[in-house]
Amino acid sequence: MGPQYRSSGTGLECDYRIIIQSFMTGLARFGSGMAQPGCQTVTVARNSVSSAHPATVIVPPQGWTPVDFGELWAHRNLLFYLVLRDVRITLASTGLGALWIVIPPLASAMLMTFVLGILVKVPTGGVPYALIVLTAIVPWTYFSNTVSRATASMAGNAYLPVPVVACLVDLLTLLVIVVVVAVSFGYNPTMPWLLLPAMLLLPVLLGAGVSLWTSALNVVSRDIGNAMPVLMQVLAYGSPVYYPHDLIPARWHWLYDLNPLVGLIEGFRWAFIGGAELPAYALGVTLAATLLIGASGLFVFRVIEDTAADIV
């Protein structure tokens, strides 16, 4: 049973007690089916004139069912088609086409370079401020775009992996630009560049984990989707996107680095710029948070998924 609505002076109001009840129903189904994972197909004989054509009954999965990556790989062509369609829709009817992938982040980088790098003269330890911003914008743009687009996926009956994969186009495009800029500033490839694939994997995993949480909670309350732009802006300034990590007083680094985005950004920045030591503490926090958010997000997603159709 879905949420009930009643008339009031301001329109329709949702009875969230029904939503909570639906969530608890899904949780109960989840717990009762722990010993019955997987989707089962049962073939039974029909009670008709002839039993030569048995009926097939598909039993929905109950409880905890692990992610079947084999099934995802088997349907990779469908995923590729959905991602390609998503990219085409995004760039449809635009005069500049694929340039819109790089225009917003580059415009933001140029604006911050002028304000903070030229006017304010934020100390960067001799590193060009433009490179400080660009090396942070690559992982940050992927994370923010993925979470923002994936949040509405479940409520909009979309396929959650699509924005996670589609935003890789933006990530790889911006990566090429940063490589060109870094080389132009004299930062030629060094040994830390070999860690770039691992540093690129962090925003993908963290973005997917957070998307599981936000897409599921957005079904229960659309306030999550409405608050996402504000939250992304707060995270951008609360993370070392537009300023170097050393701008934070050293005595507060232990607290500041508890933000999972700090290790994600600083690790990527270190791989390009080098110089300082590997931010091991911040990267450890990011890795631990990524695993925790991903596992818990998958749990919440599966619980709410059972009653999402009733709520939506």
C-alpha positions as a Python dict, from the first residue, in 0.01 Angstrom:
ca = {
    (1, 'M'): (0, 0, 0),
    (2, 'G'): (146, 335, -105),
    (3, 'P'): (149, 664, 86),
    (4, 'Q'): (-191, 821, 152),
    (5, 'Y'): (-266, 1179, 62),
    (6, 'R'): (-524, 1407, 215),
    (7, 'S'): (-651, 1746, 112),
    (8, 'S'): (-549, 2051, 310),
    (9, 'G'): (-529, 2424, 270),
    (10, 'T'): (-196, 2396, 93),
    (11, 'G'): (-285, 2106, -136),
    (12, 'L'): (-199, 1738, -88),
    (13, 'E'): (-5, 1623, 214),
    (14, 'C'): (165, 1286, 227),
    (15, 'D'): (105, 1063, 529),
    (16, 'Y'): (465, 966, 601),
    (17, 'R'): (347, 707, 850),
    (18, 'I'): (257, 488, 554),
    (19, 'I'): (605, 547, 406),
    (20, 'I'): (770, 440, 731),
    (21, 'Q'): (540, 139, 744),
    (22, 'S'): (642, 47, 389),
    (23, 'F'): (1008, 79, 483),
    (24, 'M'): (959, -148, 783),
    (25, 'T'): (771, -398, 565),
    (26, 'G'): (1065, -409, 327),
    (27, 'L'): (1302, -454, 621),
    (28, 'A'): (1089, -740, 751),
    (29, 'R'): (1092, -908, 412),
    (30, 'F'): (1465, -858, 399),
    (31, 'G'): (1518, -1025, 736),
    (32, 'S'): (1277, -1312, 676),
    (33, 'G'): (1440, -1400, 348),
    (34, 'M'): (1801, -1415, 466),
    (35, 'A'): (1810, -1789, 408),
    (36, 'Q'): (1641, -1766, 67),
    (37, 'P'): (1863, -1551, -153),
    (38, 'G'): (1830, -1530, -526),
    (39, 'C'): (1547, -1532, -773),
    (40, 'Q'): (1388, -1875, -821),
    (41, 'T'): (1206, -2007, -1124),
    (42, 'V'): (953, -2279, -1047),
    (43, 'T'): (783, -2481, -1316),
    (44, 'V'): (443, -2628, -1227),
    (45, 'A'): (181, -2816, -1425),
    (46, 'R'): (-134, -2630, -1514),
    (47, 'N'): (-470, -2751, -1389),
    (48, 'S'): (-618, -2755, -1736),
    (49, 'V'): (-721, -3000, -2001),
    (50, 'S'): (-362, -3065, -2096),
    (51, 'S'): (-52, -3046, -1882),
    (52, 'A'): (179, -3060, -2181),
    (53, 'H'): (252, -2687, -2141),
    (54, 'P'): (354, -2626, -1780),
    (55, 'A'): (333, -2277, -1635),
    (56, 'T'): (648, -2101, -1519),
    (57, 'V'): (623, -1902, -1197),
    (58, 'I'): (902, -1654, -1125),
    (59, 'V'): (949, -1603, -752),
    (60, 'P'): (1098, -1261, -664),
    (61, 'P'): (1420, -1258, -459),
    (62, 'Q'): (1385, -1218, -86),
    (63, 'G'): (1635, -1106, 174),
    (64, 'W'): (1998, -1033, 104),
    (65, 'T'): (2098, -1118, -252),
    (66, 'P'): (2458, -1039, -344),
    (67, 'V'): (2526, -823, -646),
    (68, 'D'): (2542, -1045, -952),
    (69, 'F'): (2823, -887, -1153),
    (70, 'G'): (2805, -1179, -1394),
    (71, 'E'): (2449, -1079, -1487),
    (72, 'L'): (2560, -718, -1525),
    (73, 'W'): (2837, -828, -1759),
    (74, 'A'): (2598, -1050, -1953),
    (75, 'H'): (2377, -746, -2017),
    (76, 'R'): (2666, -509, -2087),
    (77, 'N'): (2524, -430, -2431),
    (78, 'L'): (2206, -297, -2270),
    (79, 'L'): (2409, -90, -2025),
    (80, 'F'): (2619, 47, -2311),
    (81, 'Y'): (2304, 143, -2503),
    (82, 'L'): (2151, 317, -2200),
    (83, 'V'): (2474, 507, -2132),
    (84, 'L'): (2503, 609, -2497),
    (85, 'R'): (2142, 726, -2496),
    (86, 'D'): (2203, 924, -2175),
    (87, 'V'): (2503, 1100, -2328),
    (88, 'R'): (2314, 1176, -2650),
    (89, 'I'): (2017, 1318, -2460),
    (90, 'T'): (2250, 1538, -2254),
    (91, 'L'): (2417, 1679, -2564),
    (92, 'A'): (2107, 1688, -2788),
    (93, 'S'): (2007, 2020, -2947),
    (94, 'T'): (2326, 2194, -2831),
    (95, 'G'): (2534, 2399, -3066),
    (96, 'L'): (2861, 2329, -2885),
    (97, 'G'): (2794, 1958, -2840),
    (98, 'A'): (3059, 1771, -2641),
    (99, 'L'): (3227, 2097, -2542),
    (100, 'W'): (2965, 2129, -2268),
    (101, 'I'): (3145, 1845, -2091),
    (102, 'V'): (3444, 2069, -2024),
    (103, 'I'): (3296, 2421, -2030),
    (104, 'P'): (3141, 2424, -1677),
    (105, 'P'): (3444, 2285, -1488),
    (106, 'L'): (3694, 2490, -1691),
    (107, 'A'): (3488, 2807, -1643),
    (108, 'S'): (3481, 2741, -1269),
    (109, 'A'): (3857, 2680, -1267),
    (110, 'M'): (3926, 3002, -1458),
    (111, 'L'): (3702, 3206, -1228),
    (112, 'M'): (3865, 3070, -914),
    (113, 'T'): (4212, 3118, -1064),
    (114, 'F'): (4134, 3484, -1122),
    (115, 'V'): (3971, 3546, -782),
    (116, 'L'): (4179, 3330, -548),
    (117, 'G'): (4496, 3284, -750),
    (118, 'I'): (4547, 3638, -886),
    (119, 'L'): (4347, 3872, -663),
    (120, 'V'): (4363, 3699, -324),
    (121, 'K'): (4693, 3521, -399),
    (122, 'V'): (4623, 3207, -201),
    (123, 'P'): (4958, 3047, -109),
    (124, 'T'): (5020, 2729, -309),
    (125, 'G'): (5381, 2646, -223),
    (126, 'G'): (5511, 2740, -566),
    (127, 'V'): (5260, 2526, -755),
    (128, 'P'): (5055, 2713, -1020),
    (129, 'Y'): (4711, 2780, -876),
    (130, 'A'): (4544, 2672, -1201),
    (131, 'L'): (4697, 2327, -1161),
    (132, 'I'): (4587, 2313, -796),
    (133, 'V'): (4226, 2368, -902),
    (134, 'L'): (4227, 2149, -1213),
    (135, 'T'): (4370, 1846, -1034),
    (136, 'A'): (4087, 1872, -781),
    (137, 'I'): (3809, 1947, -1028),
    (138, 'V'): (3859, 1617, -1214),
    (139, 'P'): (3756, 1381, -928),
    (140, 'W'): (3518, 1638, -776),
    (141, 'T'): (3325, 1690, -1101),
    (142, 'Y'): (3277, 1317, -1145),
    (143, 'F'): (3162, 1270, -785),
    (144, 'S'): (2919, 1563, -782),
    (145, 'N'): (2772, 1487, -1126),
    (146, 'T'): (2727, 1118, -1048),
    (147, 'V'): (2556, 1171, -713),
    (148, 'S'): (2338, 1456, -841),
    (149, 'R'): (2214, 1259, -1141),
    (150, 'A'): (2186, 922, -967),
    (151, 'T'): (1981, 1062, -676),
    (152, 'A'): (1672, 1089, -897),
    (153, 'S'): (1726, 753, -1071),
    (154, 'M'): (1513, 529, -848),
    (155, 'A'): (1229, 777, -812),
    (156, 'G'): (1236, 832, -1188),
    (157, 'N'): (1241, 460, -1274),
    (158, 'A'): (1590, 493, -1423),
    (159, 'Y'): (1879, 247, -1413),
    (160, 'L'): (2118, 343, -1133),
    (161, 'P'): (2444, 225, -1302),
    (162, 'V'): (2379, 453, -1602),
    (163, 'P'): (2491, 786, -1444),
    (164, 'V'): (2779, 609, -1268),
    (165, 'V'): (2912, 488, -1604),
    (166, 'A'): (2799, 785, -1816),
    (167, 'C'): (2991, 1034, -1600),
    (168, 'L'): (3311, 845, -1680),
    (169, 'V'): (3303, 1028, -2014),
    (170, 'D'): (3338, 1358, -1827),
    (171, 'L'): (3608, 1212, -1603),
    (172, 'L'): (3829, 1085, -1884),
    (173, 'T'): (3780, 1400, -2092),
    (174, 'L'): (3886, 1626, -1806),
    (175, 'L'): (4177, 1394, -1728),
    (176, 'V'): (4321, 1452, -2075),
    (177, 'I'): (4296, 1828, -2026),
    (178, 'V'): (4472, 1812, -1688),
    (179, 'V'): (4753, 1601, -1836),
    (180, 'V'): (4808, 1865, -2107),
    (181, 'V'): (4803, 2151, -1855),
    (182, 'A'): (5038, 1969, -1616),
    (183, 'V'): (5292, 1901, -1892),
    (184, 'S'): (5267, 2261, -2011),
    (185, 'F'): (5360, 2376, -1658),
    (186, 'G'): (5662, 2147, -1658),
    (187, 'Y'): (5516, 1860, -1452),
    (188, 'N'): (5624, 1571, -1670),
    (189, 'P'): (5511, 1213, -1600),
    (190, 'T'): (5678, 1062, -1292),
    (191, 'M'): (5638, 744, -1087),
    (192, 'P'): (5332, 872, -893),
    (193, 'W'): (5147, 898, -1225),
    (194, 'L'): (5135, 516, -1221),
    (195, 'L'): (4889, 543, -930),
    (196, 'L'): (4642, 750, -1133),
    (197, 'P'): (4420, 448, -1221),
    (198, 'A'): (4380, 373, -849),
    (199, 'M'): (4314, 739, -772),
    (200, 'L'): (4051, 747, -1046),
    (201, 'L'): (3883, 439, -903),
    (202, 'L'): (3820, 610, -567),
    (203, 'P'): (3568, 871, -694),
    (204, 'V'): (3389, 600, -893),
    (205, 'L'): (3344, 373, -590),
    (206, 'L'): (3262, 656, -349),
    (207, 'G'): (3019, 814, -595),
    (208, 'A'): (2844, 480, -648),
    (209, 'G'): (2818, 418, -274),
    (210, 'V'): (2676, 761, -196),
    (211, 'S'): (2436, 727, -492),
    (212, 'L'): (2295, 408, -341),
    (213, 'W'): (2208, 603, -26),
    (214, 'T'): (2071, 916, -190),
    (215, 'S'): (1870, 739, -463),
    (216, 'A'): (1701, 516, -204),
    (217, 'L'): (1632, 795, 46),
    (218, 'N'): (1502, 1021, -232),
    (219, 'V'): (1219, 772, -280),
    (220, 'V'): (1115, 814, 83),
    (221, 'S'): (1158, 1192, 85),
    (222, 'R'): (1202, 1412, -223),
    (223, 'D'): (1369, 1666, 5),
    (224, 'I'): (1691, 1471, -55),
    (225, 'G'): (1686, 1555, -426),
    (226, 'N'): (1595, 1918, -364),
    (227, 'A'): (1874, 1959, -109),
    (228, 'M'): (2139, 1800, -331),
    (229, 'P'): (2256, 2123, -507),
    (230, 'V'): (2304, 2295, -171),
    (231, 'L'): (2483, 1993, -27),
    (232, 'M'): (2719, 1973, -325),
    (233, 'Q'): (2807, 2341, -286),
    (234, 'V'): (2881, 2293, 84),
    (235, 'L'): (3100, 1990, 10),
    (236, 'A'): (3289, 2179, -260),
    (237, 'Y'): (3399, 2449, -17),
    (238, 'G'): (3439, 2205, 269),
    (239, 'S'): (3688, 2004, 66),
    (240, 'P'): (4023, 2116, -87),
    (241, 'V'): (3878, 2179, -432),
    (242, 'Y'): (3953, 2552, -465),
    (243, 'Y'): (4237, 2577, -216),
    (244, 'P'): (4537, 2362, -117),
    (245, 'H'): (4519, 2128, 178),
    (246, 'D'): (4802, 2311, 356),
    (247, 'L'): (4579, 2617, 394),
    (248, 'I'): (4412, 2433, 682),
    (249, 'P'): (4610, 2467, 1010),
    (250, 'A'): (4819, 2155, 1075),
    (251, 'R'): (4662, 2096, 1418),
    (252, 'W'): (4322, 2046, 1250),
    (253, 'H'): (4437, 1811, 972),
    (254, 'W'): (4329, 1500, 1165),
    (255, 'L'): (3974, 1633, 1184),
    (256, 'Y'): (3962, 1786, 838),
    (257, 'D'): (4087, 1464, 679),
    (258, 'L'): (3786, 1275, 815),
    (259, 'N'): (3602, 1416, 515),
    (260, 'P'): (3626, 1129, 260),
    (261, 'L'): (3657, 1379, -24),
    (262, 'V'): (3984, 1513, 118),
    (263, 'G'): (4176, 1192, 57),
    (264, 'L'): (4008, 1147, -279),
    (265, 'I'): (4114, 1493, -399),
    (266, 'E'): (4453, 1507, -231),
    (267, 'G'): (4549, 1163, -359),
    (268, 'F'): (4469, 1263, -716),
    (269, 'R'): (4649, 1595, -673),
    (270, 'W'): (4956, 1423, -524),
    (271, 'A'): (4975, 1181, -818),
    (272, 'F'): (5004, 1474, -1059),
    (273, 'I'): (5205, 1727, -862),
    (274, 'G'): (5406, 1503, -628),
    (275, 'G'): (5650, 1681, -399),
    (276, 'A'): (5492, 1624, -59),
    (277, 'E'): (5444, 1286, 103),
    (278, 'L'): (5159, 1058, 6),
    (279, 'P'): (4852, 1162, 212),
    (280, 'A'): (4829, 816, 369),
    (281, 'Y'): (4598, 912, 657),
    (282, 'A'): (4347, 1092, 435),
    (283, 'L'): (4355, 811, 178),
    (284, 'G'): (4299, 553, 451),
    (285, 'V'): (3994, 743, 575),
    (286, 'T'): (3861, 770, 220),
    (287, 'L'): (3907, 398, 154),
    (288, 'A'): (3741, 299, 483),
    (289, 'A'): (3453, 541, 426),
    (290, 'T'): (3408, 416, 70),
    (291, 'L'): (3374, 55, 186),
    (292, 'L'): (3141, 148, 473),
    (293, 'I'): (2920, 377, 264),
    (294, 'G'): (2905, 126, -21),
    (295, 'A'): (2810, -172, 197),
    (296, 'S'): (2553, 19, 403),
    (297, 'G'): (2416, 192, 93),
    (298, 'L'): (2363, -143, -76),
    (299, 'F'): (2174, -266, 232),
    (300, 'V'): (1947, 40, 244),
    (301, 'F'): (1893, 30, -133),
    (302, 'R'): (1783, -334, -121),
    (303, 'V'): (1547, -273, 172),
    (304, 'I'): (1375, 27, 14),
    (305, 'E'): (1374, -134, -330),
    (306, 'D'): (1107, -382, -217),
    (307, 'T'): (853, -106, -145),
    (308, 'A'): (978, 163, -385),
    (309, 'A'): (703, 95, -638),
    (310, 'D'): (435, 150, -371),
    (311, 'I'): (591, 477, -252),
    (312, 'V'): (662, 622, -597),
}
